[in-house]
Amino acid sequence: MQYHDYYKILGVSRTATDEEIRKAYKRLARKYHPDVSKELNAEEKFKEVGEAYDVLKDPEKRTAYDSLGSHRAGQEFSPPPGWHFDFGTSDSSFNGQSGAGFSDFFSTLFGQDIGGRHAGMREGERGQDFEVSITISLEEAANGVEREISFPVRSRQGTQNYSSLVRIPKGVTEGQRLRVPGRGGRGMHGGGSGDLYIVVHIAQHHLFHLEGHDLFLELPITPSESVLGAKIEVPTLTGRVNLRIREHATSGQKMRLPGKGMPKPGSGHGDLYVVLKIVTPTTLTEAERKLYQELAKISGYNPRANL
């Protein structure tokens, strides 16, 4: 098998700190993430970066790897006679970064003992499925977002930390459960990797209320605007637009702005519904009070005529 220089893959020195290794991984994982990268070999590079980080982030794996000495990347390599990696506290049951199978180099060193038996695993065993809930903002749901998620996972080797860079597509809805194939626990001896399930929650917004892919906005208007009509600038997720309020508008009246809601999977958008709310002033100048008094005298309108 060929030797993998994990330090060279991450572009760090053999004396790199944990923080330097973590930063290098995050940078390269973003660069080669298959969902966003335009590199021809992005998926392969993403797996290499994930495998390197899986080893170098773990103190026990890194110590064991360093004990092999420094070799040229790609040269033929065999572990020393009697090589055995202790699975006691290290995470050997899943690939927490690349979401796919390890290389033969990794599997030989950390996935199996020298006799070909993985600690506690049956032949052809499928990897474990993981599920995690995350909360994103309304804007992130509208545009899509890349997140590094991390959570503890219990396995035969004890509680380990799982972390992975995932892409949340635009247009997700509240409570939607996303499946990311192959990002769960790593299968052994031909068993497939498990899947990662992400339950998405969308944080409450200070302006908009979300229902499915439609947005609702409560718009305060004055009594005079409701009676006489008005042209009002209202916010949307993509900028402010002018809205024409017709004469004799009432509280609770809905005005629909087509296509101004959340994006839908594939194409299209939901709608934005502007809900009018007539708001009376809490303080009046003397001139305003006199005008209201004069209006009360001359107005023949009685909203309680049918009571």
N, C-alpha and C positions, 0 to 999 in steps of 0.2 A: 504494500500500500504506500501511498505518497504522504510525506510529512506535511502537516499544515502549520505554517508560522502564524499563530493567532495574533501575535503582537504586530506583525507586518500587515495583516489583514485590517486591523483597526488603526494602523498608522501611529502606533505609540511605541515607546521604548520598553524594554523589559523591566525597567525600574519605575514604570508609570504608576501613579497613585490610583486608588479606586475611583476618585472623582474624575481624573483624566480619562480613565477607561470608559466611565459612564458617559462623559461628554462626547467622546469619539464615537461611541456606539450610537447615541441619539442623532448625531450629525449624519453618519453614514446610513442609518436606518431610514431617515427621512429622504436622503438622496436616492436610495435604491428601492424605496417602497414600491411594490408592483402597481399599486393603485394610482400613483402619481408620477413615477419616474418614466422618462422617455429613453433611458439607456437600453440598448439592445439586450444586454445580459443582466438586467436589473434584478430579475427573480433569483438568479444564481448568486449574484453578489449579495442580495438581501439575506439569503440562507447562510452564506459564508460569514457575514457580519454577525448574524444571530448566533451561530455556533461559536464563534470566537468569544463573543460576549458571555455566552452561557458558561464557558470555561473560566475566563479571566475574572468574572464578577464573583465567583465562588472561591473563597480562600483555600479550601481543601483541594478543589480541582486545579487551581492555579499552582499550588505548591507541588502537586503531583506532576503536572505538566512541566513545570520548571525543572523538576528533578531529571527529566529526560535529556536535558542539555539543549544547546542551540544547534539547529541543523538547517540546511538550505531548503527553502520552500519547494515542494514538488519532488524532492529526492526520495528514492525508495527507503522505506523505514520499517523496522519491526521493533516492538517493545522489548526491553531487556528480558532475559530468562527469569521466570518466576514473577513477572509483573502481575500485580493485583491491586485494584483500587478499592478502598474501603467505602462501601455505600452508606455507612452508618448515618452520617448527618448531611451529606451532600445530596442535591436533587438530581437523581439519575432517571426519574420516571417520566419526565416530560421536557419538551423543548420550550422553555418559556419565552423565547425570543423569535425564532424564525418561523415557528408554526408549521414546520415540515420535518422530514426525516433528517437525521444527522448523516455526516459522511462516514465512510468505512473507518477512517482514522479515529474519529470520535467514538464510534460504536465499539471499536476494538479496545480503546483505552478506558472508556468510562461506561459503556453500555453493557459490556459482558466481562466476566472474569476469563482467565486464560483458558479455562476448560470449556468455554462456550455457553455457560449458564448465567443468566442475569439473575441477580439476587431477588428471590421471591416472585419472579414473574413466570407465567406459563407461556409455552410456545404459541405464537400467533395471537397474543393477547392485544386487543384494541385499547388504545389510550383512553384516558378518562375525559369526559365532557366537563367543561367549566361554564359557569354562568355568573355574571356580574352585572350590577345595576350602576349606571352613571347618570349624572345630571348635567345637562348642557343648557346654554342660553337659547332664547328664541332666535337670535341672530345666527348662532352656530347651527341651529336646526335648519334655518333657511339657506345657509351657504355651504353646509358641510364643514366638518372639522376633523383634524387629526389629533388623537389623544394617546398619551402613554398611560396605560392602566396597570395597576399593581394591586395584588391581593394575596393573602395567604392561602395555600392549598394543602390539605392533609393527604398524605400518601403513606405507603408502607415504610418509607424512610423517615417519617415524622412530618411536621409542618414546615413547608417550604414557601418561599416567596415567588409568585408568578408575576412576570411583567411582560408587556407586549405593546407595540405601537400599532394602533388600529385607526382605521378611517371610518368616520360616521358619515354616510352619504347625505346630501341635502334632501330636504323634504320628509325627514322622519317625523313620525307623529308620537304623541304622548303615549307611553307604555308599549311602544313597538318593540318586538323581540327580534333582534338581528342575529343571524347565524353566520359565523365565520368558519368555513370548513378548514379542518386541519390545524387549527390554532389551539386545540386543547392538549391533553396529555399525549405524550409520544407513545405509540405502540411499540411493541418489542417482537423481534424474531418474525417479521413479516406482518405483524398486526398493524392496521391503519391507525393514524393519529386520531384523537378525539376532536371534537368541535368546541368552539368558544361561542357562547350565547351572550349577547349584550342586550339588556333591557334598558331602553332609553327613557329618561324622564326629562321634561322640559321645564325649566324654572319659570315661575310666574313673572310676567313682564309688567313694567310700571305703566305702560300705556295700552297694550293690546291683550285681549283675551283670545285664547286659541281653542277652536273646536274643529277637530279633524285638520283639514287644510285651509279652513276659513278663519279669518281674523275679525274681531269685533273691537271697535273703538267707540267709547262714549264721548260725545262732543258737546260741551256746554255752549249754549247760545243764550242771548239776552231776549227779554220779552219783545223788544222792538224788532230784533232780527227774525223772531218767529212770526211776527205779524206782517212785516214789510218784505221779508226775504233778504238774503244777503249772499255775498260771495266770500267764502272763508277758506283759508289755507289750512289743510289738514296733513298730518304726518302719515307716511306709509313706510314700509321696510326699505323701500328703494328711493326715498326722498319725499319732499312735500309736494302736494298737488292742490289745485283750486277746486273747491266744491261749491256748487250753486244750490243755495237753500231757497226753495220756492216760498211764496207768500202763504201765510196761515199754516206754518209747520207746527207740529204738536210734539210734546214730550213722548219718547218711546218710538217715534217714527224712525224706520230704518231706511238708509240710503245705501245702495249697493254700488261698489266700485269693482267691476269685473277684472279678474286677473291680478288684483293687488294683494292677494293673500299669500299663503305659503306655496312653494314649488311642490309639484307632484312628481312621483317617481316616473322617469321616462321623459315626460314633457307636460307642459301646462301648469297652471297655478290655480289655487283656490281664490276666493273673493274676499274683499274687505267690506264689512258692513259697518257703516257709521250710524250710531244710535244717538239721536238728538235728545238733549236734556235741557229744558228751559230753566235757567237759573236767574233768580231775582237778586238785585243788589242788596247787600246787607247794611250799607250806609248810603245816605242821600244828602246832596247839598240842598240848601234852601231853595234854589232855583228849580232843581229836579223835583223836590217835594211839591212845589206849587204846580208844576206841569202835570204831575200825577193827579193832584187834586182837581185840576181843571178837566183832565181827561175823564175822571170819575163822574164829574157833573154832566158832561155832554155825551158820554157813551151810553148807548141804549142796549149794549150787549149784556145778556144775562145767562151765564153758563149753567144756572140752576133752574131754568125755566120749566124743565120737565120733571122736577122733583115734587 
